[in-house]
Amino acid sequence: MSVLDANGLTVIRSGTTILREAGLSLADGEIVGLIGPNGAGKTTLLRCLVNLINPDRGGVHLNGRPVATLSRPEIAREVAYLAQNAGVHWPMSVERIVGLGRLPYSSTFRGLGRRDWTVIERVLEETDIVHLRDRKAPTLSGGERIRMLLASALAVEAPILLADEPISGLDPGHQLQIMQLLKDLARRGRSVIVVLHDLTLALRYCDRIVLMAGGRIVADDQAAGVLTEERLARVYGIEAQIHGDGGNRIVVPIGPAQPPTRPFEAPTGKRSA
Amino acid sequence: MSSGSSHPMSGPPLLADLPLLACLAVLVAVLAGASLMIGEVAVPMSGLFAGGNSTAAIIMQEIRLPRVLLALAIGGTLGLAGAALQGLLRNPLAEPGIIGASSSAALGAVIVLYFGLFNLFPLALPLAAIAGAVIAIALLFALAGRDPSVLTLILAGIALSSLAGALISLAINLSPDALSASEIVFWLLGSLKDRSMDHFFLSLPFMAAGALLLLTTGRALDALTLGEDMASTLGFDLKRVRVQLIAGTALAVGAGVAVAGVVGFVGLVVPHLLRPFVGHEPRRLLLASTFGGAALLLAADIGVRLIPTNVEMKLGVLTALVGAPFFLFLIFKVRRSMA
């Protein structure tokens, strides 16, 4: 069953078309990799899905209801969102930052209860930051900070998780750990959209891959069907080889595409893809 | 390292901070008692409860008690408004004055003083100050648009403060005689001297309403720690939060300025001093800063009476003398940590 549906999303800002007729549907228990070159419109698409942006055309339905008609608390309990480059403005401890993910269930005069702490303990472990729990958030390294923010998003325990580049800046071990964690979430019935730049991990962990370029959705299919050498040359302008099969496929970029191909052209020509 | 089973900070936020709030409450009580005892003549504390027209009863109940109650209410709301604004703007340098509420409230009051309207009815002064703050907030939103960013709000606040300041200067400039000019200037300096219980009861509802609006923004301020996008997706309608917070500040600060003139920097100093004691958490800072603001203003009001000067020093002068260097120190500190 589809939990999140976007149809014909078009976003125009200052005369530039950032998103053009983008559509996407997310099913129960599915992990979808959202990939594409810088400036392809991935973040804008995610922001539309959680109603942070009002699209100029098109709309988003959450569990069959238009997302624009839902209140922020209603959306918050259904969709957790990890923003790209989210900052931490006060030197709060790591466990308290993670606890912010429980805010959708709190009230003005109630703090964190036993149930909340159970969830916080679990997500601290899942993201491997238990040992950092008492550290002040600003003292963390880049990778540790992303894991903390992902833990906050996980603490929401929403049926849908939208994660914007949750593994950028992580070491290989933690990249694998986080991708496995997201895949496990999907296997337990949650729905996940994850923005990635690592094509091999996208192939290996995602049920489906949505490839964006120039504000459009270029391909949306089973992972292996989307990533072809021809398409990588066209969209990313790279020559890449895809080795192996099944769950062990790897994507190896060799160099600029030969003969040189122009990367996917942005629709308006104002933005370089 | 703390274990998973025992968290001192779990449960209601009020309980977590009980020791801190109790300490602050004791401090406030001691300072309030001291403030009642200080004055040109020695009056026994029993005067507070004495009936009739004894000198002790009149001095206690009609001169000193209003002064203490106003210091409590104004200091508390200033501390609270400072903590709330710093949470909203995610900037430790924010202050109620920054959104232009203080100076616009002062302008409203100055207009009343200039035209002598307070002779018509005594409540004109406070009502005009509150109106000034409300108009400032309305203008602020007109200037900043329907979806104001933090920077636009601050810049609009500076513009409003400058405009109000210029109009106040104009009023002083055009004053028909030296007496009315000095009346305006002295009122602007801020003081709690010679206020009555009427002042207190008139301003209390506005300050209470403002405080309620501000105290209930706590969860959203916590969420804003992660930025505006994350706060929205954690379930907070940020437009509503901004309106609530700025309306609350206008009510609280407008009412305070109306009664006491301009008393600055309480909202800057108090949240900064208390932040480490509440784990830097914006929600927990709100109530602590309310208590802290009350304590600081009571202390300052005791200070102006104890410091031996020929005429009593004005409260706003003392808070600025202490607060402005503190502000500079904060800028240095923030600059270093951001570099």
Boltz contact constraints between the chains, C-beta under 6 A:
constraints:
  - contact:
      token1: [A, 50]
      token2: [B, 233]
      max_distance: 6.0
  - contact:
      token1: [A, 52]
      token2: [B, 229]
      max_distance: 6.0
  - contact:
      token1: [A, 52]
      token2: [B, 232]
      max_distance: 6.0
  - contact:
      token1: [A, 72]
      token2: [B, 235]
      max_distance: 6.0
  - contact:
      token1: [A, 72]
      token2: [B, 236]
      max_distance: 6.0
  - contact:
      token1: [A, 72]
      token2: [B, 237]
      max_distance: 6.0
  - contact:
      token1: [A, 73]
      token2: [B, 235]
      max_distance: 6.0
  - contact:
      token1: [A, 76]
      token2: [B, 234]
      max_distance: 6.0
  - contact:
      token1: [A, 76]
      token2: [B, 235]
      max_distance: 6.0
  - contact:
      token1: [A, 81]
      token2: [B, 233]
      max_distance: 6.0
  - contact:
      token1: [A, 83]
      token2: [B, 229]
      max_distance: 6.0
  - contact:
      token1: [A, 83]
      token2: [B, 230]
      max_distance: 6.0
  - contact:
      token1: [A, 86]
      token2: [B, 226]
      max_distance: 6.0
  - contact:
      token1: [A, 86]
      token2: [B, 227]
      max_distance: 6.0
  - contact:
      token1: [A, 86]
      token2: [B, 230]
      max_distance: 6.0
  - contact:
      token1: [A, 87]
      token2: [B, 227]
      max_distance: 6.0
  - contact:
      token1: [A, 89]
      token2: [B, 90]
      max_distance: 6.0
  - contact:
      token1: [A, 89]
      token2: [B, 225]
      max_distance: 6.0
  - contact:
      token1: [A, 90]
      token2: [B, 225]
      max_distance: 6.0
  - contact:
      token1: [A, 90]
      token2: [B, 280]
      max_distance: 6.0
  - contact:
      token1: [A, 91]
      token2: [B, 280]
      max_distance: 6.0
  - contact:
      token1: [A, 92]
      token2: [B, 280]
      max_distance: 6.0
  - contact:
      token1: [A, 92]
      token2: [B, 281]
      max_distance: 6.0
  - contact:
      token1: [A, 103]
      token2: [B, 219]
      max_distance: 6.0
  - contact:
      token1: [A, 103]
      token2: [B, 223]
      max_distance: 6.0
  - contact:
      token1: [A, 103]
      token2: [B, 234]
      max_distance: 6.0
  - contact:
      token1: [A, 104]
      token2: [B, 235]
      max_distance: 6.0
  - contact:
      token1: [A, 106]
      token2: [B, 219]
      max_distance: 6.0
  - contact:
      token1: [A, 108]
      token2: [B, 216]
      max_distance: 6.0
  - contact:
      token1: [A, 110]
      token2: [B, 12]
      max_distance: 6.0
  - contact:
      token1: [A, 111]
      token2: [B, 11]
      max_distance: 6.0
  - contact:
      token1: [A, 111]
      token2: [B, 12]
      max_distance: 6.0
  - contact:
      token1: [A, 111]
      token2: [B, 13]
      max_distance: 6.0
  - contact:
      token1: [A, 112]
      token2: [B, 10]
      max_distance: 6.0
  - contact:
      token1: [A, 117]
      token2: [B, 7]
      max_distance: 6.0
  - contact:
      token1: [A, 117]
      token2: [B, 10]
      max_distance: 6.0
  - contact:
      token1: [A, 121]
      token2: [B, 4]
      max_distance: 6.0
